[in-house]
Amino acid sequence: MFTLDPQLAADTLTLGDFPLCRLLLMNDAQYPWFILVPRREEVSEVFQLDPADQHLLWQESVALAEKLKDLFAADKLNLATLGNVVAQLHMHVIVRRRGDAAWPAPVWGRHPAVAYREDQIAVIRDKLRMVLGDEFSFAEQQA
């Protein structure tokens, strides 16, 4: 049974599910910052996934990044699995733009988070609905 790490749950908004991963939005309006979490128990490293899930994680990450690049006019997309604070395997997919609050430095710990307003979340959901196919199942609205 899949359980989301409490720290990820506290810091993010749930958007929905791909076949393998739960899609989260980091609750920081300074950056379009998404997180993919494979819905597998007790996995902290990519190599702990079976080969089919490793492939699916990469497919979902790349497909999401490609869609986000156009949706949010990214100058650069950052994809990373760090897990120094949260051990549960998760892939960060962060839209970066020249002139964003941390550019060109990493976003981690640069500035205090600025929570999304509900209207901003609605806009992101609407944008994602336009580009994510049938393989994505949206979660119920979450504030």
C-alpha positions as CSV (number, residue, x, y, z in Angstrom):
1,M,0.0,0.0,0.0
2,F,1.4,3.3,-1.1
3,T,1.9,6.1,1.6
4,L,3.2,9.5,0.8
5,D,6.0,10.7,3.0
6,P,4.6,13.2,5.6
7,Q,7.1,15.9,4.6
8,L,6.1,15.7,1.0
9,A,2.5,15.7,2.0
10,A,3.0,18.8,4.1
11,D,5.0,20.8,1.4
12,T,2.9,19.9,-1.7
13,L,-0.5,19.8,-3.3
14,T,-1.6,16.6,-4.9
15,L,-2.5,17.0,-8.6
16,G,-3.2,13.3,-9.6
17,D,-1.6,10.1,-10.8
18,F,0.2,8.8,-13.9
19,P,0.4,5.0,-14.2
20,L,3.4,4.8,-11.9
21,C,3.8,8.2,-10.2
22,R,1.8,10.5,-8.0
23,L,2.1,14.1,-9.4
24,L,2.6,16.8,-6.7
25,L,3.0,20.5,-6.9
26,M,5.4,22.1,-4.5
27,N,3.5,24.8,-2.6
28,D,5.9,27.6,-3.7
29,A,4.5,30.0,-6.3
30,Q,8.0,31.3,-7.0
31,Y,8.6,28.4,-9.3
32,P,6.5,25.9,-11.2
33,W,8.0,23.0,-9.2
34,F,6.5,19.5,-9.7
35,I,7.4,16.3,-8.0
36,L,6.8,12.7,-9.2
37,V,6.6,10.0,-6.6
38,P,6.5,6.4,-7.7
39,R,3.6,4.7,-5.9
40,R,5.8,1.9,-4.6
41,E,6.5,1.1,-0.9
42,E,9.9,1.4,0.7
43,V,11.8,2.7,-2.3
44,S,14.4,5.4,-1.8
45,E,16.6,4.8,-4.9
46,V,15.9,4.4,-8.6
47,F,17.8,1.1,-8.7
48,Q,15.3,-0.3,-6.2
49,L,12.6,-0.1,-8.8
50,D,12.2,-3.1,-11.1
51,P,13.5,-2.4,-14.6
52,A,10.0,-1.8,-16.0
53,D,9.2,0.8,-13.3
54,Q,12.6,2.5,-13.8
55,H,11.7,2.9,-17.5
56,L,8.2,4.2,-16.6
57,L,9.6,6.7,-14.1
58,W,11.9,8.1,-16.8
59,Q,9.1,8.1,-19.4
60,E,6.8,10.0,-17.1
61,S,9.5,12.4,-16.0
62,V,10.6,13.3,-19.6
63,A,7.0,13.5,-20.8
64,L,6.1,15.9,-18.0
65,A,9.2,18.0,-18.5
66,E,8.5,18.3,-22.2
67,K,4.9,19.5,-21.6
68,L,6.0,21.9,-18.8
69,K,8.7,23.5,-20.9
70,D,6.1,24.9,-23.3
71,L,3.3,25.5,-20.8
72,F,5.5,27.7,-18.6
73,A,7.9,29.1,-21.1
74,A,10.9,27.5,-19.4
75,D,14.4,28.6,-20.1
76,K,15.6,25.4,-18.4
77,L,14.0,22.3,-16.8
78,N,15.7,20.8,-13.8
79,L,15.1,17.1,-13.1
80,A,16.6,15.6,-10.0
81,T,16.2,12.9,-7.4
82,L,18.0,14.0,-4.3
83,G,16.3,12.6,-1.2
84,N,18.6,14.1,1.4
85,V,15.7,15.3,3.5
86,V,12.9,12.9,2.3
87,A,14.1,9.4,1.7
88,Q,11.1,8.3,-0.3
89,L,12.1,8.2,-4.0
90,H,10.8,11.3,-5.8
91,M,11.7,13.2,-8.9
92,H,11.8,17.0,-8.9
93,V,10.8,18.6,-12.2
94,I,11.3,22.3,-11.8
95,V,10.6,24.9,-14.4
96,R,13.4,27.5,-14.4
97,R,13.3,30.9,-16.0
98,R,16.0,33.5,-16.2
99,G,15.1,36.1,-13.6
100,D,13.2,33.7,-11.3
101,A,13.8,34.2,-7.6
102,A,16.8,32.0,-7.4
103,W,18.2,32.0,-11.0
104,P,20.7,30.7,-11.8
105,A,21.3,29.0,-8.4
106,P,19.4,26.0,-7.2
107,V,15.9,26.6,-5.8
108,W,16.4,24.6,-2.6
109,G,16.5,26.8,0.5
110,R,17.1,30.0,-1.5
111,H,14.0,31.9,-0.3
112,P,11.1,31.1,2.0
113,A,8.2,29.5,0.1
114,V,5.4,31.6,-1.1
115,A,2.2,29.6,-1.0
116,Y,0.0,29.4,-4.0
117,R,-3.4,31.1,-4.0
118,E,-6.4,29.0,-5.0
119,D,-6.8,30.9,-8.3
120,Q,-3.1,30.1,-9.2
121,I,-3.6,26.5,-8.5
122,A,-6.7,26.5,-10.7
123,V,-4.7,28.0,-13.5
124,I,-2.1,25.3,-13.2
125,R,-4.7,22.5,-13.1
126,D,-6.4,24.0,-16.2
127,K,-3.1,24.2,-18.1
128,L,-2.2,20.6,-17.2
129,R,-5.7,19.4,-18.3
130,M,-5.0,20.8,-21.7
131,V,-1.8,18.7,-22.2
132,L,-1.9,15.6,-20.1
133,G,-3.5,12.7,-21.9
134,D,-5.7,9.8,-20.8
135,E,-2.8,8.3,-18.9
136,F,-3.2,11.0,-16.2
137,S,-5.9,10.9,-13.5
138,F,-6.6,14.2,-11.8
139,A,-7.1,14.2,-8.0
140,E,-10.0,15.9,-6.4
141,Q,-9.4,19.6,-5.9
142,Q,-7.1,20.2,-2.9
143,A,-6.6,23.6,-1.2
